[in-house]
Amino acid sequence: MKNLLSVILLLWTMALSAQTSEELLQLVDSAYAEAMSGRLPEAIRINEKGLALVPSDSVGLQCEFYSCLLYCYHRLGDYEQALHYGELCLSYDEAQDDKSNLSASLGNLAGIYSSAGKHDVAISYLNRAIRIEEELLKEDPEHTEKSLAIRKAMLGETLVAKAQTLPESERPPLLTQALQLTKEAYLIDSEAERKPQVGMRLSQLGNIYLHLGDTVQARECNEQALAIAQETGNRATEVITLLQLQRYREAADLARALGMKRQELEACRNLAAKEKEAKNFEEATTLLERADELRDAIATEESERQLTLWQVRYDTQQKEQQLQLQEQTIQSQKMRTRWLIALTIMTLIAFVLMVLYARLQVRRKREVEEMARTKDRYYTILSHDLRNPMMAQQQVLQMLYKTTSGETHNSIGKLIASSGSQLELLGNLQELAKLQLGKRKLQPTRLDLGALVSETVVTMRGISDLKTITIEMQATRTLVNADRETIRVVLRNLISNAIKFSYEGGTIEVGTCSNSFYVRDHGVGMSAERVNELRSAIPKQTHRILSELGTSGENGNGIGLPLCFELVKLNNGNLEIESTSGEGTTVTITLPKAE
């Protein structure tokens, strides 16, 4: 019973293999059909699809697809790929010791090497193929001489092609050898009464005689070849023979009908030369125009061929990647147990890493929060523990300033200005800290800008008096929707800047207009370049910008203006700077109108 089941299983496997092979051979046939119809990319895709289905041990079946791919890539001009597949077929035929197929593979490779300009390699392969054909004729009585004739004719053509690459003095020996081989091929085809082939061989002989300079023999061979080509309907040979007979008009007409552009181009050029010699310039011009059209069409076809080749290469690369993925999938299926174990281990490692990472993130978050709290405490210390003593110092200095005179009076005034700058810096730092920590909470209300301006100017007069600067107010009742405290900070900073950059005895104007207020000084001003620099720099940062010394040498902290911009922005307002060097600066703040 067990043996019976084994036999049944073997027969079933053989049946499946036969069915698969039949289907794959049908794929090869369909690929050849596409290739012969000129649809080379589609033919290549079919071949690659078939190769992916061929079992790895079915090398003979693989070679069927290799042969078709060789043809496709040869037609596309990709000689490297064509030779690759040709060498694969040759290796298989050598391993199988199949002389008939080996001869065919050598012939195919020789044709590709000849097209690629490697004539010596092609000649070597063809000589080897001819020896194999001669051995087959001796060993197998049923083997015909047809393949031998083809190989000898190919070798003759290759020798002619190689001769064209040599100086004229070195050509005769090769041409003579080519003539002998082509005659032998002609005799074989004549004895077998293969008329189309006979016509082709006569045309080849006519071409060789032309190269040897024997025009009489060339014409005789070509006329016989033309008659046979017309009789057998071999139109391609007819065109070539007409060209060799210099019957260019007929060749051009027939080539045009057959779509043989290169042959028509050759005919048109020769016709144009003859018409030019006969001084038929109009006809010569027409022929040259047609030649130009053909040359452009050939160039276009070559470009399209190159594009097709690039597309095929791209598709091939994509297919190779897909095949690699399929191979990886197969391997992964074979090793699925190991992969499952590895995946489990990797999952555990990933889980541990995620836990560690989460704990690290929590720790880092705590550290950041602690740093923020520390920073907050630091600014709180600055604002409370330093600000109050400094205000007391300033009050004492102001009292001394009023009761002294002379040099002491001036020195105390400078100390008051310096302590005022420090207080301003502390206030700005506190506001900046609130912004950066997200603790600046606005309380927008209906705000009277006129009243706020009046209050702020009163508090700033002590600083302006130190430089004998007059602050003129033009503040009227102006209602806006804004946070009172932040706008007061903006106003103090702008007036402080105006005092800093105004000359002693100067005037500062502070006023309101519609839903805006302005601070204008007539001090040092700024150049247009400096204004543009500030306009572009301020919105991009909340830290310090490059500050300049005031008119009395006051140091700036570089925080005020960026802080003003941020606070105005939080209030949905707009800050504009207008300045002229040597004439002063005007800063205008526009805020939303109160409803």
Number of C-alpha atoms within 10 A of each C-alpha: 5 6 8 9 10 11 11 11 12 12 12 12 12 12 12 12 13 12 11 15 17 12 13 22 15 13 19 25 18 16 27 24 14 18 20 13 10 13 14 24 22 16 25 25 17 20 27 19 16 21 20 14 13 17 13 10 8 10 13 14 18 23 20 18 27 23 20 22 28 27 22 27 23 21 17 21 18 18 18 15 17 25 22 15 22 25 18 17 28 20 15 18 21 14 10 12 11 11 16 15 16 23 26 19 24 25 26 24 27 29 23 26 22 21 16 16 15 15 23 15 14 26 23 13 22 28 17 16 26 21 13 18 25 14 12 19 14 11 10 9 8 9 14 14 17 15 19 23 24 21 27 23 26 23 29 28 23 26 25 24 18 19 21 15 12 11 8 10 8 12 18 14 12 19 23 17 15 26 24 16 21 26 20 17 26 25 14 20 23 16 11 14 11 13 18 19 25 23 30 25 27 26 28 29 29 28 26 22 21 17 18 15 11 13 15 12 16 23 21 16 22 30 21 16 30 25 14 21 24 14 14 14 12 18 17 15 24 28 27 21 29 22 21 20 21 15 15 23 16 16 25 25 15 19 22 17 12 13 11 16 19 17 20 28 23 17 26 26 20 20 21 25 18 14 17 15 11 10 11 13 14 12 14 22 15 13 21 19 15 17 21 15 14 21 16 12 14 15 12 12 12 14 12 12 15 15 13 15 19 14 13 19 15 12 15 16 12 12 16 14 12 12 15 12 12 13 12 12 13 12 11 13 12 11 11 14 11 12 13 11 11 12 13 12 12 12 12 12 12 12 12 12 12 12 12 12 12 12 12 12 12 12 12 12 12 12 12 12 12 12 12 15 13 12 14 17 12 13 21 15 13 16 18 12 11 15 19 13 11 15 15 11 15 20 13 12 19 16 12 15 20 11 9 12 12 7 9 12 15 14 13 21 21 18 16 22 20 15 17 18 19 19 19 20 19 18 19 22 19 19 20 24 19 15 17 11 13 9 12 15 11 14 12 15 13 15 19 20 28 21 14 18 23 16 12 15 18 10 11 15 15 16 19 25 15 18 20 16 20 16 22 14 16 14 20 16 15 20 21 21 21 25 19 18 14 23 21 16 19 21 22 20 21 22 25 18 18 30 30 27 22 25 19 18 12 16 20 22 18 26 19 22 17 14 19 21 21 23 22 23 26 22 25 20 21 17 15 13 9 14 19 13 11 16 14 11 13 18 13 9 13 20 14 14 17 9 13 14 12 18 16 14 10 15 15 18 18 16 20 27 23 21 26 25 21 22 25 21 14 17 21 13 18 17 19 13 14 16 21 17 15 12 13 19 25 20 18 21 22 20 23 15 15 15 7
